[in-house]
Amino acid sequence: MKLYYSAGSCSTSCHIVLEESGLPYEAIEIDWDNQNDPNIAVIEQLNPLGTLPVFLTESGLQLDQNIAIQTFVADLAQDSNLLPPLGTTKRAEANNWMSFVCSDLHKSIGGMFSIRMLSNDSNVQASLRTSMLEKANQYLDYMNKKLEGKDYLMGSTFIAADAYAFVVLGWTKWLEVPLTSYSNIEHYMARIAARPAVARVMKAEGLL
Ligand SMILES: N[C@@H](CCC(=O)N[C@@H](CS)C(=O)NCC(=O)O)C(=O)O
């Protein structure tokens, strides 16, 4: 299995899931800032959307959506418990978290990176940030409450959605969105960062 990723982007969550799975894989970094990176052309050819992650298997499968990649890897490595067994209510709950992280959390927090591309006017930028921040805080508050008394989203077991949430929540540092009012999230982030597989990925991506 081969994963194309860019350091610290959402594709890092697939990198973490692969590392947690214990399965053999190759991770290839794309450096968007380096126009001479030959793999940029590879990605543009493989994925017309031009986004990462891009994931390939030896059998010719290509996936380029976080949820699909993480679910595929988790199902291949069932002993790693990255998702509960198929057909169970726990699996449905885990899917619910995956959807929340992908379509709510990722898009609200990640959207804040685009503010400067949406307008050159600093007043417009400020008002966009205010409204995006309001939505992001609504999701952060929701997560913070759901994490009360729990180590991870589903309780004591780390699942793929935790890897994804960890990466997206990590963007708050770059976006200057304080997490100080969300102590459960702060402890959750520290707990995930301390996982050996997560630390290995953070080191490999130069994020430590
Ligand atoms: N729908 C995709 C979104 C992937 C995505 O947003 N990737 C971002 C990184 S977090 C990306 O590659 N952005 C580069 C770009 O848009 O130029 C998924 O959920 O996997």
PDBQT file of the ligand as one rigid body, heavy atoms in Angstrom, charges set to zero:
ROOT
HETATM    1  N1  LIG A 301     -12.926  15.228   0.398  1.00  0.00    +0.000 N 
HETATM    2  C1  LIG A 301     -11.534  14.949   0.648  1.00  0.00    +0.000 C 
HETATM    3  C2  LIG A 301     -10.855  16.254   0.971  1.00  0.00    +0.000 C 
HETATM    4  C3  LIG A 301      -9.376  16.145   0.990  1.00  0.00    +0.000 C 
HETATM    5  C4  LIG A 301      -8.753  17.504   1.237  1.00  0.00    +0.000 C 
HETATM    6  O1  LIG A 301      -9.440  18.481   1.589  1.00  0.00    +0.000 OA
HETATM    7  N2  LIG A 301      -7.423  17.567   1.086  1.00  0.00    +0.000 N 
HETATM    8  C5  LIG A 301      -6.702  18.819   1.252  1.00  0.00    +0.000 C 
HETATM    9  C6  LIG A 301      -5.699  18.726   2.380  1.00  0.00    +0.000 C 
HETATM   10  S1  LIG A 301      -6.475  18.737   3.989  1.00  0.00    +0.000 SA
HETATM   11  C7  LIG A 301      -5.892  19.103   0.019  1.00  0.00    +0.000 C 
HETATM   12  O2  LIG A 301      -5.285  18.230  -0.554  1.00  0.00    +0.000 OA
HETATM   13  N3  LIG A 301      -5.855  20.365  -0.381  1.00  0.00    +0.000 N 
HETATM   14  C8  LIG A 301      -5.002  20.799  -1.471  1.00  0.00    +0.000 C 
HETATM   15  C9  LIG A 301      -5.722  21.687  -2.380  1.00  0.00    +0.000 C 
HETATM   16  O3  LIG A 301      -6.960  21.784  -2.252  1.00  0.00    +0.000 OA
HETATM   17  O4  LIG A 301      -5.039  22.264  -3.197  1.00  0.00    +0.000 OA
HETATM   18  C10 LIG A 301     -11.428  13.966   1.798  1.00  0.00    +0.000 C 
HETATM   19  O5  LIG A 301     -12.262  14.008   2.715  1.00  0.00    +0.000 OA
HETATM   20  O6  LIG A 301     -10.513  13.145   1.800  1.00  0.00    +0.000 OA
ENDROOT
TORSDOF 0
